[in-house]
């Protein structure tokens, strides 16, 4: 059964055609004027409009054009008593499904309605298929994005398009019941964004159910919370913001996109794990030389652009070979691990501590000139000197270190020269008293020791 709107200004025609169509099971609403047509279409749901071409006020072409402009999913059949080609061509070009000439036999009208309904069903199926294909393509773009910034942009745009939301916020879960903001779109007010984050932080939790949140601050009082779940793991959320109730029929599409987002977040996590393996020293879990060169390139570039400063400390443990020879390489490895912990305890979280190789370490001190670097180096030297290594293991070993200091831009403007100067300043201490800190000079070999070095310690 279909719902039909019958338009004819002649009562007899409305009754005759209405009886035809009701007799085969359709639900028919009959009207006589164009204002009645517009009102019926505005407040009712119809599958097909059957309209006479000539009406007392206006004509069927206006009915056809209004229907196609505002309700493109409704098929229109035009009936006329004028047996001419031009009106038929105009009607078909304007989107009419059928053009029938009076008198219209019941079976002909019924056949036209059936064809119109079949066309409508096919068009709806094609539209649904296009939406499904678009959803799959969008999901694939999300799930294969391996850059965090691009993922936030791509996923936000997809959720906005598929959900008709006013704004969207994406959160990444950390596995401990907390979430951090991944990205937003259409939230152009930083204060509003901060208020929403403060409101949402205690409410996200570990919910895995699609649910509506109410009472949000700002111009979006309602939100649809869509969890991003992959397997048994909750990896994040999409929060779709609305000024009123969320539209119906979006749960399936948004849940699919959330699963794609979860897969992308999973892949980003795996990449981070691989990067950790690539950039961490196996023994000490400090960064390795591969990461040092990567971060130094970035630091030099940033410092050049912002006229910033940073320093390098190059450390070498004194007489470490004798510890290996006396206590064995296993104890030596344990000592290197404990030295890494001591070293990290002497610098800030923002600084980068690296195991350079063997018993050598490098520290990158961000935003620190040579004066500040000298103080940090002396703190490290003194801490190592006073520390008793492997005391819990029953060894209580004493150790000292030589440290070389080089700073950007004071001593050099490129990575290789900075590393070389810090290394050579450290070796200056190795050739002398040891357990000492030296600040590099640009021309270490040509300058007399008293003029190019600043030793400290004993």
Secondary structure, DSSP 8 states (H G I E B T S, - for coil): --EEEEE-S-HHHHHHHHHHHHHTT-EEEEE-SHHHHHHHHHHS--SEEEEESB-SSSBHHHHHHHHHHH-TTSEEEEEES---HHHHHHHHHTT-SEEEESS--HHHHHHHHHHHHHHHHHHHHHHHHHHHHHHHHHHHHHHT---HHHHHHHHHHHHHHHH--SEEEEEEE-SSS-EEEEEEES---HHHHHHHHHHHHHHHTT--S-EEEE--SSS--EEEEEEEEETTEEEEEEEEEESS---TT-HHHHHHHHHHHHHHHHHHHHHHHHHHHHHB-TTT-SB-HHHHHHHHHHHHHHHHHHT--EEEEEEEETTHHHHHHHH-HHHHHHHHHHHHHHHHHTS-TTSEEEEEETTEEEEEEET--HHHHHHHHHHHHHHHHH--BTTTTT--B---EEEEEEEETTT-SSHHHHHHHHHHHHHHHHTTTSSEEEE--TTTTTS-HHHH---EE-
